């Protein structure tokens, strides 16, 4: 059963990011680099897993969504995608990740 | 407000954050906007010859509450699977199908039980880590390296020496809605409140008007400045505002004339040997001030690399009362609009024009 962890980083402060998986907010925190890290619920055998994340920042700032997957303690995949905060300062993105 | 601030100080709760002085500075290197742009940043105020180095650290985001939430989910799955397994045993008569179904459910059950054991171990191994989730720790150093820093620290500098440091602590999300509760047209996107505490030590000479000898001064300054910053979504601009009011210990060297004092060491015939030192000419005063700062930074949505800062700096105390203000233009990385690379500002200070150049870098 794979476990899930995700990191979202944004280049512009002030910035907030939250992540949802299966309509459950996993975390809502910020670190010094505008990066977020979470250990989410077990994803079991759903494939792909849809999730939504949101970011707040100055319009034009770049946000990088980084997801790494582990299974049984071993790294089993990675997912990175770049976004740009739009003019309304709030980025809402839906995406999915394949679990191998 | 006092309760949560005290709690944040003592417990390091999840909303605590530390930031760095932003590059939106006036000619004196002051600002009411504090940002967490990067792990570390450097700003150098050319006009004030003042540098600021900030470093931020955040502990690993081991999240016991998440582990607990996952464990609750696992236990729910385990309960359901056990029910299904029992149901299969009671309802399916075909031995081949029963064996296949039983093995399938048993495998899933074993997986969830193994994961539950892992989560219990994580919770046990990190009994207090959740207290630090979201906390950030930072320090800042400031200085005016007009002469050698060693001389400044050792109180042997010849020019107004200044070396200090400080920290910030605060809370993120005061009035702004939770990120998942916000709509596309909401105005208040983000805000935070923090207290900036700094200490600086400086050594310099003063000489009263008409006096013939200089007096060495050792100044210990401090600033305690609570500030509120907000990020607003307004038509055409990203708006970053900051207001702050606090208390500081200041001196009036900025209003005194900087002079060179020549002291005769010896003379022989037409040759005289003199030593020179810098001093501030006039009546030197130290005072407790009440600074009131505000910054209004407009970042055009179509030009995210440009920031326009209208700022105000005042001291509303009875001694050394002042009112300053001005406008600055700042240039940033297009992909990171608050990471200012450089900027310049013009303003007035007690009726006199001032100019400032700031350079910054985040890494």
Interface residues (C-beta under 8 A of the other chain):
Chain A: X1 X3 X11 X12 X13 X14 X15 X16 X17 X18 X20 X25 X26 X27 X28 X29 X30 X31 X32 X33 X34 X36 X37 X38 X39 X40 X41 X42 X44 X54 X55 X56 X58 X59 X60 X61 X62 X84 X87 X88 X89 X90 X92
Chain B: X14 X17 X18 X19 X35 X36 X37 X38 X39 X56 X57 X58 X60 X61 X62 X63 X66 X67 X69 X70 X73 X74 X77 X111 X112 X114 X115 X118 X133 X134 X136 X138 X172 X173 X178 X179 X180 X182 X184 X185 X186 X189 X190 X192 X229 X231 X233 X238 X240 X299 X301 X304 X305 X333 X334 X335 X336 X337 X338 X339
